[in-house]
Amino acid sequence: MHSTITTEDGARIYHPLLLMAYDFLIMRVLAPYVWRCPAHHYTDLYRDCMSRRHADIGVGTGYVLDRCAYAPGQVRIALFDLQLNCLRFTARRLARFNPAPYQCDAMQPMRVGAGRFDSIGMGGLLHCIPGDMSVKGVVFDAIEPLLRPGTTVFGYTILNQDVAKTWFSKSVYFILHKLRVINGPDDSASQLEQELKKRFGTVAVTVIGCVALFVAAAPRVTGHHGVSE
């Protein structure tokens, strides 16, 4: 049977009231105690990989961007999200950086005239997209209009296969999946790595708890359509 879950399902839950509680619920409760990947791993990833020309896709509340290593005037930030509430919330939070917001579906080619970037962050995006990793991998093709030769693409995603799960993490995952907040019961680090290697020449995937943190870099692997030099 064809799934009726869409990308809108994962975005719909982000009501302004929820966004006000998001940082506490996600970063202070779920991250350390359910997924067993404390939030400092996300902020460290961003501080290591984020460049002065950065695009963020699936912005949430801008928690990690708010903790980036740059001062105002040092960085250009573009925000991409399907959920307008998230874009507005994050743009206000990051007002000191004067970010450029773009409402778009991450599964569609991002031909928005935003230019190209040296780093692209996808924190918490993949586990919101329906389908298995071969379907989710389309997002790495959709960002092609934003890539330069050498662009670093990085992020993190919750896994459900080949990770050590507690009864608590199993229960929370079951509930969030039923609510269509998380989509990806078959997601594994090996599948993620496979999709990245189809498209990028350098790939690193690290699993902490139930979360995969990934870093990939252009140029694309020979034989796959990619960024022109």
ABEGO torsion letter per residue (X at the ends): XBBABBAAAAAAABBAAAAAAAAAAAAAAAAAAAAGBBAAAAAAAAAAABBABBBBBGAEAGAAAAABABBBGABBBBBBBABAAAAAAAAAAAAAAGBBBBBBBAABBBBAGAEBBABBBBBGAAAABBEBAAAAAAAAAAAAAABBBGBBBBEBBBBABGBBBBAAAAAAAAAAAAAGABBGAABBAAAAAAAAAAABABBBBBBBEABBBBBBBOBBBBGBBBBBX
